[in-house]
Amino acid sequence: MITLVKSFSELNTTDLYSILQLRSEVFVVEQDCVYQDIDFKDQKALHVLGYKNDVLIAYTRIFKPEDYFNNSSIGRVLVKETERKFNYGHQIMKASLKAIKEYYKVDKITISAQKYLKKFYESHGFYQVNDEYLEDGIPHIRMDRD
């Protein structure tokens, strides 16, 4: 998988369409969650794109401190369902952590994680900091990384 980091203004229409299609495929269709994905936060984010054979298969968006949480943040973490067996989730997380360090020069990161992915995020140095809560009808936990 090849990863690229782009600001919103660097995304072309094909990039944006691919991002929105994949986010809808995973979060709306696969997880059966009706929610407002287009939240006007994409304009502030850097977009970490994972490509395999020129097809977007993995994605996150990252934020500098104060743009989403007090700390820097990673969100909309996803891998196309058919590609998950290849550990691309770990690769896109590593690329996202590296991008935060490179672009924002910070270490502390806060995420709102789907609870069932707690062990996945713990494997990347995150730890739970609050009780479970519902976000868009799905159990989440807040996690930090120092």
Secondary structure as a PSIPRED ss2 file (coil, helix, strand):
# PSIPRED VFORMAT (PSIPRED V4.0)

   1 M C   1.000  0.000  0.000
   2 I E   0.000  0.000  1.000
   3 T E   0.000  0.000  1.000
   4 L E   0.000  0.000  1.000
   5 V E   0.000  0.000  1.000
   6 K E   0.000  0.000  1.000
   7 S E   0.000  0.000  1.000
   8 F H   0.000  1.000  0.000
   9 S H   0.000  1.000  0.000
  10 E H   0.000  1.000  0.000
  11 L C   1.000  0.000  0.000
  12 N C   1.000  0.000  0.000
  13 T H   0.000  1.000  0.000
  14 T H   0.000  1.000  0.000
  15 D H   0.000  1.000  0.000
  16 L H   0.000  1.000  0.000
  17 Y H   0.000  1.000  0.000
  18 S H   0.000  1.000  0.000
  19 I H   0.000  1.000  0.000
  20 L H   0.000  1.000  0.000
  21 Q H   0.000  1.000  0.000
  22 L H   0.000  1.000  0.000
  23 R H   0.000  1.000  0.000
  24 S H   0.000  1.000  0.000
  25 E H   0.000  1.000  0.000
  26 V H   0.000  1.000  0.000
  27 F H   0.000  1.000  0.000
  28 V H   0.000  1.000  0.000
  29 V H   0.000  1.000  0.000
  30 E H   0.000  1.000  0.000
  31 Q C   1.000  0.000  0.000
  32 D C   1.000  0.000  0.000
  33 C C   1.000  0.000  0.000
  34 V C   1.000  0.000  0.000
  35 Y C   1.000  0.000  0.000
  36 Q C   1.000  0.000  0.000
  37 D C   1.000  0.000  0.000
  38 I C   1.000  0.000  0.000
  39 D C   1.000  0.000  0.000
  40 F C   1.000  0.000  0.000
  41 K C   1.000  0.000  0.000
  42 D C   1.000  0.000  0.000
  43 Q C   1.000  0.000  0.000
  44 K C   1.000  0.000  0.000
  45 A C   1.000  0.000  0.000
  46 L E   0.000  0.000  1.000
  47 H E   0.000  0.000  1.000
  48 V E   0.000  0.000  1.000
  49 L E   0.000  0.000  1.000
  50 G E   0.000  0.000  1.000
  51 Y E   0.000  0.000  1.000
  52 K E   0.000  0.000  1.000
  53 N C   1.000  0.000  0.000
  54 D C   1.000  0.000  0.000
  55 V E   0.000  0.000  1.000
  56 L E   0.000  0.000  1.000
  57 I E   0.000  0.000  1.000
  58 A E   0.000  0.000  1.000
  59 Y E   0.000  0.000  1.000
  60 T E   0.000  0.000  1.000
  61 R E   0.000  0.000  1.000
  62 I E   0.000  0.000  1.000
  63 F E   0.000  0.000  1.000
  64 K C   1.000  0.000  0.000
  65 P C   1.000  0.000  0.000
  66 E C   1.000  0.000  0.000
  67 D C   1.000  0.000  0.000
  68 Y C   1.000  0.000  0.000
  69 F C   1.000  0.000  0.000
  70 N C   1.000  0.000  0.000
  71 N C   1.000  0.000  0.000
  72 S E   0.000  0.000  1.000
  73 S E   0.000  0.000  1.000
  74 I E   0.000  0.000  1.000
  75 G E   0.000  0.000  1.000
  76 R E   0.000  0.000  1.000
  77 V E   0.000  0.000  1.000
  78 L E   0.000  0.000  1.000
  79 V E   0.000  0.000  1.000
  80 K C   1.000  0.000  0.000
  81 E H   0.000  1.000  0.000
  82 T H   0.000  1.000  0.000
  83 E H   0.000  1.000  0.000
  84 R H   0.000  1.000  0.000
  85 K H   0.000  1.000  0.000
  86 F H   0.000  1.000  0.000
  87 N C   1.000  0.000  0.000
  88 Y H   0.000  1.000  0.000
  89 G H   0.000  1.000  0.000
  90 H H   0.000  1.000  0.000
  91 Q H   0.000  1.000  0.000
  92 I H   0.000  1.000  0.000
  93 M H   0.000  1.000  0.000
  94 K H   0.000  1.000  0.000
  95 A H   0.000  1.000  0.000
  96 S H   0.000  1.000  0.000
  97 L H   0.000  1.000  0.000
  98 K H   0.000  1.000  0.000
  99 A H   0.000  1.000  0.000
 100 I H   0.000  1.000  0.000
 101 K H   0.000  1.000  0.000
 102 E H   0.000  1.000  0.000
 103 Y H   0.000  1.000  0.000
 104 Y H   0.000  1.000  0.000
 105 K C   1.000  0.000  0.000
 106 V C   1.000  0.000  0.000
 107 D C   1.000  0.000  0.000
 108 K C   1.000  0.000  0.000
 109 I E   0.000  0.000  1.000
 110 T E   0.000  0.000  1.000
 111 I E   0.000  0.000  1.000
 112 S E   0.000  0.000  1.000
 113 A E   0.000  0.000  1.000
 114 Q E   0.000  0.000  1.000
 115 K H   0.000  1.000  0.000
 116 Y H   0.000  1.000  0.000
 117 L H   0.000  1.000  0.000
 118 K H   0.000  1.000  0.000
 119 K H   0.000  1.000  0.000
 120 F H   0.000  1.000  0.000
 121 Y H   0.000  1.000  0.000
 122 E H   0.000  1.000  0.000
 123 S C   1.000  0.000  0.000
 124 H C   1.000  0.000  0.000
 125 G C   1.000  0.000  0.000
 126 F C   1.000  0.000  0.000
 127 Y E   0.000  0.000  1.000
 128 Q E   0.000  0.000  1.000
 129 V C   1.000  0.000  0.000
 130 N C   1.000  0.000  0.000
 131 D C   1.000  0.000  0.000
 132 E C   1.000  0.000  0.000
 133 Y E   0.000  0.000  1.000
 134 L E   0.000  0.000  1.000
 135 E E   0.000  0.000  1.000
 136 D C   1.000  0.000  0.000
 137 G C   1.000  0.000  0.000
 138 I E   0.000  0.000  1.000
 139 P E   0.000  0.000  1.000
 140 H E   0.000  0.000  1.000
 141 I E   0.000  0.000  1.000
 142 R E   0.000  0.000  1.000
 143 M E   0.000  0.000  1.000
 144 D E   0.000  0.000  1.000
 145 R E   0.000  0.000  1.000
 146 D C   1.000  0.000  0.000
